[in-house]
Amino acid sequence: MDNFYGKLISKYILVIVSFGIVASILWNTYDFSKKFKTNERSKMEILAKAYDRFGAADLDQDFSLEAKIIESNHNIPMLVTDKLGTILMKRNLDTDKENDVAYLQEQLELMKSENSPITINYLEDKQYVIYYRNSDLLTRLQYYPLLLLLILSLFAGVIYLGLKSNKIAEQNKLWTGMAKETAHQIGTPLSSLLGWVELMKLQNAVPDIVPEIEKDVVRLNVIAERFSKIGSVPEKKQLNIVPILETTLSYFESRSSKNISFEFSAEEQEVLLSANDQLFTWVLENLIKNSIDAMAGKGKLVVSLKRQDKKAILTVQDTGKGIAKNNFKKIFSPGFTTKKRGWGLGLSLSKRIVEDYHSGRIFVRKSELDKGATFEVQMPLI
């Protein structure tokens, strides 16, 4: 147990450290983009000063430095307008669209939304305004945290699924261990019961009751074997399911209310499947028991078997309380139950046995509330 909690704590520490690293990267990227944006603003202000000196300085003055500053802007898209908003100059825009008025107007609105304009004086009495937007590099930097957040979300999702998978695996190990231990514990009194049954048979005690007691003891033995094999790969063999259906139905009929009528029909007396007899019987018992419970002591249970498209089609139909249409799939989920008592595992186990171990299908064929339900099991024929 200490080892389990140690591993769990290590996993959580690893997750926290990973999130810390990603959070650090996000913060540094954000901080760098802010500094980069400030740096671009400074460049544009220096460029505006250079334009301003053209208007304020003597024409005989050397403007080579100002010209160099103006020409040095190779990556920040900008537009220069007069005070009325007419575009007079453009730089670092899409060369294929730089004469498109709609495109220029769109860029102008984008620049107004991204950065505050810078006003400059040129040739003394004229006033112009510089608009600019973020460089492509800064734009990518600003989207980079969003990309990292997306990666972080995916990373968190993978970690969550991994931890959930580990938890489920641990739970499966626990349930498997409990099932095997239950089978082991049942084994001792079961052996004793078998001995008492044999003794009763030798003494010819209550001859009508002993065979029924023997059936129950045999059933207990089958249940114990099922539990002991949980977690292992089931062995399949050629199986004629018709007598299995008849025996299982007969067992429940003799132990159910006399107000429930049982009916069985099969198109043929031999329908062969490649199946595990104990697991297949478990599915039948779950379906029949659910139908009996749904009828609350009164109704009709019909089990039928036929061939169709290289499949054995088994239907279990009852006249019970029925299933709501929105629960047709939910009833096969572990833990879901409409009963006041029960774990909601029978149908989920049946689905796993039919679909995972026998490559078949199990589903609700039809159902109406207060009129009954029909389950269908499809299994491949040999």
N, C-alpha and C positions, 0 to 999 in steps of 0.2 A: 504493500500500500504506500509506504514511504517513497519507494522508487517511482510509483505512478505519479504521485503528487510532485516529486522532484522533476520528472519529465514535463509535467504540465506547467510548472512554474518556469522552467527553461524556455518552453515555447512562448509563453506570454512575455518573458523578458526579451526574447528575440523579436517578437512583434513590436514591442514598445521601442526598442532600439531602431528597428527599421523605419518606423513612423517618425522617430526623431531625426533620422538622417534625411528623409524626404522633406520633413518640415524645415530643416536647416537649408536644404537646397532651394526650397520655395522662397524662404525669407531672403536669402542672398541674391536670388534672381530678381525679386521685387526691389530690393535695395539698389542693385546695380542698374536696373531699368530707370529708377528715379534719378540716379546720378547721371545716367546717360541722357535723360530728357533735359536735365538742368544744363548739361554740357552743350546740347544742341541749341537750347535757348540762348546761352552765352554767345555761341557762334553767330546766331542770327542777329543778336544785338550789336555785335562787333561789325557785322556786315551792314546793318542799318547805319551805324556811325560812319562807316566808309562812304555810304551814299550821302549822308548828311554833310560830310566834309566837301563833297563836290559842290554843294549849294552854298556853303559858307566861306570857302577858301578863294584865294586869288587865282584867276585862270592861268597865271604864269607859274603857279606852284607845281611842284612835281607830285603827280598823283599815282605814281607807279605802285606804291605800297597799297593804296586804296584799291587800285585795279586788281592787284594780286589777291587781296582779301576777297573781293567780289568774285573773281574767277575761281577761287579755291573751293567754292561750294559745289561739290560734285554729287552729293547724295541726299540732300534735303530738298524735297519738292517745294517750290515757292511760286507765288504770284504777286505781282506788284500792281496796285490799282491807284487811280486818283481818288480824291475825297468823295467823288460821286459814285464810286464803285466800278468804274470802267476798267477792264483789265488791260494793262499796258505792256506787261512783260511776264514771261514765264520761264521757269528753269526746272530741269530734272523731272519732267512729266513724260507721259507716254508719247513718244515722237510721232506715232501713227495717228494720234488723236489730238495733237496740240493745236490744231486749227479747227477742231470741232467745238462750236460755241456751247452746246449742251454739256459736253464733257468738262470744259473749263469751268462752267458754272457749278457743276456738281463737285469738282475739286475745290472750288472756292468755299462752298458750303461746308465741305468736310474739314477744310483748314480752319474755318471759323469755329467749328465745334471742338477741334482738338487743341488749339493753342490761341492765346491772346495775340492780336495783331500788334505790329510795331509801326509807329508813325515816324516818317522821316521828312526832312525839308530838303528840297532840291531846287537849285537855281533861285534862291532867296524867297520868292513869293509863292512857290508852288509846294503843295503838300501831298505826299504820297503815303500809301499804307502797304506794308509787307505782310502777307499772309503765308503761313507755311504749315506743313503737316509733318508728322513724325517720319523719320527715315525708315526704309524697309527693315533695316536691322533692328531698330527700336520696336517696330511693330511686331516683329517676330519674337523679340524678347518679352513683350507684353503678353503675347499668346502662349509663351512657353510655360508660365505657371498653370494655365488652364490645361495644357497638355500633361503637365506633371500631376495635376489633380486627377485627371482622367486615369493616368497610369496608377496613381495611388489608390483610386477607387477599384480598379481592376485587381491591383495587388491585394487590397483589403478583401475583395470578394474571393480571391483564390485562397487567402489565408483562412477566411471564414469557412469556406467549403472544406479545406484541408482539416481544420480543427473539428468541424462537424463530422467529417468522414472518420477521423480518429476516434471521436466520441462514440459514433455508431459502432465502429469496429470493437471498441472496448465493451460496449453494451452487449453486442452479439456474443463476444467471448463469455461475458458474465451469464447471459441467458443460456448459452450452450452448456456451460459448466453446471448451472443450476438444473438444467434438463437432465443431464447425465447423472447428476447426484440424486435427483428425484427417482430416476429409473433404478438406480442402485438401491435406494431406500425401499422402494416398492418391492424389489426382488425378494427380500427375505420373507415378509409375511405372505407373499404370493406363493412361494414354494411350499410354505406351510399349508396354505389353503388347498393347493393341488393335492397334497397328501391327505388332507381331511376328506376331500371329495372322493378320492380313490377308496378310502376306508368306508365311506358311506355307501359307495357302490357295492363293495364286497359284502356289506351287512344288509344290502337291499333295503336301506332306510329311505322311506318316502320316495318311491321310485318315480313319481310324477314330477317331483320338485328337483331332484338331484341333477337331471340333464340341464335344467334351466340355470341352476347354480353353476354347473360346469361351463355353460356358455358365458356366463358373466366372468368367471375366473379366466377363461381363455381370452376374453376381451380385455381384461386387466393386463394379461400377459402381453397382448398385442400393443396396448398403450405404452407399457413399460419399454418394449422394444423400440417403439417409435421415438420415445424420448431419448433412449440411449444412442440412437443413430442421428440425432440432430447435429448438424455441423459437418457431417460426412457426406460424400458423394453417394447417392442412392444407386443400388444395383437394379438394372432393368432386365426383364425376361419376357418371353412370349406369354401372353396372358389372355385367356378367354374371360371377358368381363361379364358375360351374361349370368353365370352362376354366382359371381361375386355380388352383382346387383340383387339377385333374388335372395341370397343369404342375408345381406345387410338390411334389405327392406323387411324381411321376415323378423329379424331381430328387433327392430324398432316397433313393428306392428304389435308384437306380443307384449311390449312394455309401454304402449301408449293408450290413450283414452279409447274406449270402445265406440265413442262418437266420431272417431276419425276413421274414414274408410281409406284403404290402401289399394292402389291399382298399379300393376306393372305390365308393360307390353314391349315385346322385342320382335322385330321383323324376322330375325334368325336366331338360332340357338347357339351359334358360335360366331363371336365377333372378336377377332384377335388384335391385340395391341402389344407394342413393346413398352412395358410399364413396370413400375415397382408396385407390387400388390398392396403392401401396407400403406404406402402414400396414396395410392389411388382410392383405397377403401376409406382413408381419412377424409378425402375430398367428398366422397359420397355421404359419409356420416355427417359432415358439416352441413351439407346442403339439406339432407333429410331432417336433421335436428332443427335447423333454422326454420324449415317449413312447418314442422310440428309446433314449434314455439309460436310462430306467427298465427296459427289457427286457434290457439288458446283452448285446446280440448275439443274442438268441434270443426269438422270440415272434411275435405277430400284431398288426398295426396296422390298424384299421378306421376309415375316415373316411366319414361319411354326411351327406347333405343332404336336407332336406324342407321343405315349406311347412306352417305351422300358425298360424292366427289372425293373418293379415297379417304374419307373421314368418318369416324364414328360420332354420331350426334346424339348426345344424351341430354334429355330435358327433365327437369324436376319442377312440377307445377303444383301450386297449392291454392286454396281458397281463403287465405289468411288476410291480414290487414293491409298487405301490399306495400309498395315502396314508392316514395315520391320521385318523380322523374329527375329532379336535380340531385338525387342521391344515388343514381344508378352507378356512378363511378366511385363516389365517396365510400360506399359500403365495402370496397375492397382495400381501403386504406387502413393501415395498422392503427388500432385504437378507436376507430369510428364504430359506434354501435347505437342502435335505437332502443336497446333493451335497458331496463332499469338495473339489471345485473349482468355482468359479463365484461370481458376485456376487449372485445372487438378485434380478436385475432383470427377467428375461424376462417372467414372469407379471405382475409389477406394471405393466410397460409395456403388456402386452396388455390388462390391465384398464382402464388409462387410455385406450388407443386405442378399445376397444370401447364403454366406458360414457361417457367424457367427450366424445369426438369423434364417435361414431356413435350415441349414445343407445340402446345395446344392453345386453346382460347377458352376463357370462361367469362360470361357476361350476363346481364339481365336481358332476356329476350323481350319481355313485355311485363307490365305491371299496372294495376289500377288500385288506388287507395280503397280499402275495405272490400276489394273484390279478389285480390290475390296477386301472386307473382309467378313468373316462369323464368328459371335459370337455365342457361344452355352451356354445355361443355362440349367442345370440339377437340377430338384427339385423332392424330394420324393413324391410319390402319397399317398393318404390316403388309 
